[in-house]
Amino acid sequence: MSFGQGGPPWGGPGSPGQDPYGSQRGSQDPYGTQDPYGAPNSSRDPYAPDTPDWAALADASAARTRRRRWLLIGGGVLATAVVAAIVATAVVSMNGGGEDRASDKNTSEPAVAGSGTPSESAAPEPSFSSVAPLPAPSPKDFISSADKDKAPLSADTLFPGRKLTMGDRVYEKGATSSTTNCAAATQGSLGSVLASNSCDRVIRATYAKDGVAVTIGVAVFGEEAQALKAKNEVNQRESGIASLSGAGVTTFCRAPSVCRKTVNSYGRYVYFTVGGFTSGKDVTTADKDVFTTGDDIAEFTFRQIHRRGRLQASAAAAAPVGQ
């Protein structure tokens, strides 16, 4: 059987060697070995199953993830830089173009002396007077001179009340007296001493307890110097204040009785005591009741004189300036 020159019977007319399915041999893979993603794969097994390359896909996904991460980091840095630039611009604008001004700064450093630009917001510092305050008046200043010692003075102001209590001892007050004839209230040479030192007056009061009586006499002078001089000139053996009887107290401490005598001074005041028994008994060193009574009355008199000075000093301190 002869096929003739035209080739086998399945050849297309006028196209020797053409694929009966219309595909050209040598120009197209008859088995579909072309990469499904468009990349030629001439080395691919023509009989391998038609599945994607998972390793290649994983590499591509990782590359895309890295690109997104770097894009996010870069975007964050850029955003931070933009915010910082905006804040810096605002601060510069608030500070007047970036120039330092004392009123805009919050600094703990003090302004430089003599700079001529003190801080406008600084609070004024407190000022203090360079003049030292006057010292508080001394009570003794007011009882050392008649010019300052202006408070009322009498037997009632020096010896108030009907009784005197010192500790657990209570004394009854007897007669009182006040005279400008200083010598009339004395015994012996005391009168001349008071007169020679310009005594202004003598105030007396008597206190008694259990048969013991003491008369206190306060001689008042114009100045402290006169009082001190008179006290130093007193001879207690030859003179003293005269005892004062009356108001329930009998006569005591008159010659020839022996009595206890004391003298002391404070400011412009000299105060004397004479104490003994109302029975006329002589006083000895063993008669402690006489000594205790005399000391109590003298201590009370000192307190009263000091109180005069304290009250007047307090009044002077509370008075307005210039009065």
ABEGO torsion letter per residue (X at the ends): XBAEAAEBAABBBGBBGBBAAGBBBGABBAAGABBAAGBBBAABBAABBBBBBAAAAAAAAAAAAAAAAAAAAAAAAAAAAAAAAAAAAAAAAAAGGGBBBAAABBBABBBBBGAGBBBAABBBBBBBBABBBBBBBBAAAAAABAAABABBBBAAAABBEABBBBEABBBBBBBBBBBABAAAABBEAAAAAAAAAGBABBBBBBBBBGGBBBBBBBBBBABAAAAAAAAAABBAAABEBBBBBEGGBBBBGBOABBBBBBBBBBEABBBBBBBBBAAGBBBBAABAAAAAAAAAAAAAAAAAAAAAAAAAAAAAAABBBGX
